[in-house]
Amino acid sequence: MTKLSTSVVTARHRCRTEKGSGLIGTVFGMCAFLAFMTLAVNTLVGLYAVSVATAIGNDVVHGVAALPEPRQETALNAADASARRRLEGFGNVELQWLETDGSVGLRVTADRPSLLPRSLARRSALTTIDRTVWARREVLR
């Protein structure tokens, strides 16, 4: 019986002396985990936003490239309005149409969404989305 009573006393003594000793480490670990999780989510949101802007630009450019050769100004304005309507969730959207001999392009510039505080987001170079999408004109021969 003495062996059992000494193990209980040792366990009680250990609980009293080590009580609360892991609090600072646990708080620091949770803060580090949350910081890394915030950075990961911010990266994923940014990558998704770039993918959406590129896909919308690609859709609009291919639609314009498929138009018959004497392109009407109303069709280009409709394509521009469609792209702006689809990108309205982004801030500061700018669209610039580009043309060469055999292709048409669209440069999409917009503010990149961020979950970080503005002071940290401004310090990074990833504050804007700037994509240029090109498509060959479809010409009947």
Secondary structure as the mmCIF struct_conf table of DSSP 4:
data_model
#
loop_
_struct_conf.conf_type_id
_struct_conf.id
_struct_conf.beg_label_comp_id
_struct_conf.beg_label_asym_id
_struct_conf.beg_label_seq_id
_struct_conf.end_label_comp_id
_struct_conf.end_label_asym_id
_struct_conf.end_label_seq_id
HELX_RH_AL_P HELX_RH_AL_P1 THR A 2 THR A 17
BEND BEND1 GLU A 18 GLU A 18
TURN_TY1_P TURN_TY1_P1 LYS A 19 GLY A 22
HELX_RH_AL_P HELX_RH_AL_P2 LEU A 23 ALA A 65
TURN_TY1_P TURN_TY1_P2 ALA A 66 ALA A 66
BEND BEND2 LEU A 67 LEU A 67
BEND BEND3 GLU A 69 PRO A 70
HELX_RH_AL_P HELX_RH_AL_P3 GLU A 73 ARG A 86
TURN_TY1_P TURN_TY1_P3 LEU A 87 GLY A 89
BEND BEND4 PHE A 90 ASN A 92
STRN STRN1 GLU A 94 GLU A 99
BEND BEND5 ASP A 101 GLY A 102
STRN STRN2 SER A 103 ASP A 111
HELX_LH_PP_P HELX_LH_PP_P1 ARG A 112 PRO A 113
BEND BEND6 LEU A 115 LEU A 116
HELX_RH_AL_P HELX_RH_AL_P4 ARG A 118 ARG A 123
BEND BEND7 SER A 124 ALA A 125
BEND BEND8 THR A 127 THR A 127
STRN STRN3 THR A 128 ARG A 136
#
